């Protein structure tokens, strides 16, 4: 299962996909799309990707322990959900007007809809290709909850997109040694005895 860098890898994948598909139109340069927080000051980019919450996904059953060799087992990975806000940087020097912002928001939504999943082994090539995909979907939160995300970073609300990436399986480094067999018992059934034998 994925190593601890998988969270950063998912963020980098989203930014990489946006840079490939949004430039040069409607965004001039890949450098105009960054992983950032709306609270960052004195930065000049147009689109920001902000990871605002990480939650353990209790509705996804974790896979069983992973076997290493004949006698070692690793604790099962934990499934997580990553919550992102994609926003337009209000302090950008590009002088964007409302129609420009709406075009950019629409293009972001289109790109995420068309690239709604990624397999973990595309992010970490050494992984098993049979792992489930990480799916990107609209975060099911209300307008009030969106406003609270902005308030948490002391910024006024502005139109933005909220996404959930799940399940993100985070591996464990703990190796569990299974108990050794110290006693065994066997039942032997003699086949083919005639009736009355053994009496």
C-alpha positions as CSV (number, residue, x, y, z in Angstrom):
1,X,0.0,0.0,0.0
2,X,1.0,3.6,-0.5
3,X,3.7,5.2,1.5
4,X,3.2,8.4,3.6
5,X,4.0,10.7,0.7
6,X,0.7,9.6,-1.0
7,X,-1.1,12.7,0.4
8,X,1.4,15.0,-1.2
9,X,1.4,12.9,-4.4
10,X,-2.4,13.3,-4.8
11,X,-2.0,17.1,-4.4
12,X,0.8,17.2,-7.0
13,X,-1.2,15.0,-9.4
14,X,-4.2,17.5,-9.2
15,X,-2.0,20.5,-9.9
16,X,-0.1,18.7,-12.7
17,X,-3.4,17.8,-14.4
18,X,-4.7,21.3,-14.1
19,X,-1.4,22.7,-15.5
20,X,-1.5,20.4,-18.5
21,X,-5.1,21.1,-19.4
22,X,-5.6,24.7,-18.5
23,X,-2.6,26.4,-20.1
24,X,-2.3,28.5,-22.2
25,X,-6.1,29.0,-22.2
26,X,-7.7,30.1,-19.9
27,X,-4.6,30.3,-17.8
28,X,-1.4,31.7,-19.4
29,X,1.3,29.7,-17.7
30,X,1.7,26.5,-15.6
31,X,3.3,28.7,-13.0
32,X,0.0,30.4,-12.4
33,X,-1.4,27.2,-10.7
34,X,0.0,26.3,-7.3
35,X,-0.5,24.3,-4.1
36,X,-1.2,27.1,-1.6
37,X,-3.5,28.5,1.0
38,X,-5.7,31.6,0.5
39,X,-4.1,32.9,3.6
40,X,-0.7,33.2,1.9
41,X,0.3,36.8,1.3
42,X,2.3,38.4,-1.5
43,X,2.0,35.5,-3.9
44,X,1.2,35.9,-7.6
45,X,-0.6,32.9,-9.0
46,X,-4.2,32.5,-10.4
47,X,-5.4,29.1,-9.2
48,X,-4.7,27.7,-5.7
49,X,-5.2,24.1,-4.5
50,X,-5.8,24.1,-0.7
51,X,-5.9,20.9,1.3
52,X,-8.2,22.0,4.2
53,X,-9.1,18.7,5.9
54,X,-8.0,15.0,6.2
55,X,-10.4,12.4,7.7
56,X,-10.1,8.7,8.3
57,X,-12.7,7.0,6.1
58,X,-14.7,4.8,8.5
59,X,-17.2,3.6,5.9
60,X,-14.4,1.9,3.8
61,X,-13.3,-1.4,5.2
62,X,-9.5,-1.6,5.4
63,X,-7.9,-4.5,3.6
64,X,-6.5,-7.5,5.6
65,X,-2.9,-7.6,6.9
66,X,-0.3,-7.7,4.2
67,X,2.0,-10.7,4.1
68,X,5.8,-10.3,3.8
69,X,7.5,-13.5,3.2
70,X,6.3,-16.6,5.0
71,X,6.1,-15.4,8.6
72,X,5.8,-11.6,8.7
73,X,2.6,-9.5,8.4
74,X,2.1,-5.7,8.2
75,X,-0.7,-3.9,9.9
76,X,-3.5,-3.1,7.4
77,X,-3.4,0.4,5.8
78,X,-5.8,3.0,6.9
79,X,-8.2,4.6,4.4
80,X,-8.4,8.4,4.4
81,X,-10.4,11.1,2.6
82,X,-8.7,14.3,1.5
83,X,-10.7,17.5,1.2
84,X,-9.6,20.2,-1.2
85,X,-10.7,23.7,-2.1
86,X,-9.7,25.0,-5.5
87,X,-9.9,28.8,-5.5
88,X,-9.0,31.8,-7.5
89,X,-6.3,34.0,-5.9
90,X,-7.8,37.3,-5.2
91,X,-4.4,39.0,-4.7
92,X,-3.2,38.0,-8.2
93,X,-1.8,40.8,-10.3
94,X,-3.6,39.4,-13.4
95,X,-6.6,41.8,-12.9
96,X,-9.2,39.1,-13.4
97,X,-12.8,40.2,-13.8
98,X,-16.0,38.2,-12.9
99,X,-16.5,36.7,-16.4
100,X,-12.8,35.6,-16.4
101,X,-13.2,33.9,-13.0
102,X,-16.3,32.1,-14.0
103,X,-14.6,30.8,-17.2
104,X,-11.7,29.5,-15.1
105,X,-14.0,27.9,-12.5
106,X,-16.0,26.2,-15.3
107,X,-12.8,24.8,-16.9
108,X,-11.6,23.5,-13.6
109,X,-14.9,21.7,-13.0
110,X,-14.7,20.2,-16.5
111,X,-11.2,18.9,-16.1
112,X,-11.9,17.3,-12.7
113,X,-15.1,15.7,-14.1
114,X,-13.1,14.2,-17.0
115,X,-10.2,13.0,-14.8
116,X,-12.2,11.8,-11.9
117,X,-9.9,9.1,-10.6
118,X,-6.3,8.0,-10.5
119,X,-4.7,4.6,-9.5
120,X,-2.2,4.8,-6.7
121,X,0.4,3.0,-8.7
122,X,0.4,5.9,-11.2
123,X,1.5,8.1,-8.3
124,X,3.9,5.6,-6.7
125,X,5.0,3.2,-9.5
126,X,6.3,0.5,-7.1
127,X,2.8,-0.3,-5.8
128,X,0.6,-3.2,-6.7
129,X,-1.5,-2.3,-9.7
130,X,-4.6,-4.0,-8.2
131,X,-5.1,-1.3,-5.6
132,X,-8.5,0.6,-5.8
133,X,-8.5,4.0,-7.6
134,X,-8.6,7.3,-5.7
135,X,-11.8,8.9,-6.8
136,X,-12.3,12.7,-7.0
137,X,-15.8,13.9,-6.3
138,X,-17.7,17.0,-5.3
139,X,-17.5,17.4,-1.5
140,X,-21.0,17.3,-0.2
141,X,-20.9,20.3,2.0
142,X,-23.3,23.3,2.3
143,X,-22.7,26.9,1.5
144,X,-22.5,27.6,5.2
145,X,-19.8,25.0,5.6
146,X,-17.9,26.5,2.7
147,X,-18.1,29.9,4.3
148,X,-16.7,28.4,7.5
149,X,-13.6,27.1,5.6
150,X,-12.9,30.6,4.5
151,X,-13.6,32.1,7.9
152,X,-11.1,29.6,9.4
153,X,-8.3,31.4,7.5
154,X,-9.7,34.8,8.1
155,X,-10.7,35.4,4.5
156,X,-14.1,36.5,3.1
157,X,-15.9,33.9,1.1
158,X,-15.4,33.7,-2.7
159,X,-16.7,31.3,-5.3
160,X,-14.6,28.1,-5.2
161,X,-14.8,24.4,-5.8
162,X,-14.7,21.8,-3.1
163,X,-13.5,18.2,-3.8
164,X,-13.1,14.9,-1.9
165,X,-10.3,12.4,-2.9
166,X,-10.9,8.9,-1.5
167,X,-10.0,6.3,-0.6
168,X,-6.3,7.2,0.1
169,X,-4.8,4.1,1.6
170,X,-1.9,4.9,4.0
171,X,0.4,2.0,4.8
172,X,1.8,1.0,8.1
173,X,5.5,0.4,8.9
174,X,4.6,-1.9,11.8
175,X,5.5,-5.6,11.2
176,X,3.4,-8.1,13.2
177,X,5.0,-11.4,14.0
178,X,2.3,-14.1,13.9
179,X,2.2,-16.5,16.9
180,X,4.3,-19.6,16.4
181,X,2.7,-23.0,16.5
182,X,3.7,-24.7,19.8
183,X,1.3,-27.6,19.9
184,X,-0.7,-29.5,17.4
185,X,-3.2,-32.3,17.5
186,X,-4.3,-34.7,14.8
187,X,-7.3,-36.9,14.4
188,X,-6.7,-40.1,12.5
189,X,-9.7,-41.9,10.9
190,X,-9.0,-45.4,9.8
191,X,-10.7,-45.9,6.4
192,X,-11.8,-49.3,5.2
193,X,-12.3,-51.0,8.5
194,X,-15.0,-53.7,8.2
195,X,-18.1,-53.7,10.3
196,X,-17.5,-54.8,13.8
197,X,-13.7,-54.2,13.6
198,X,-12.2,-52.5,16.6
199,X,-14.8,-53.9,19.0
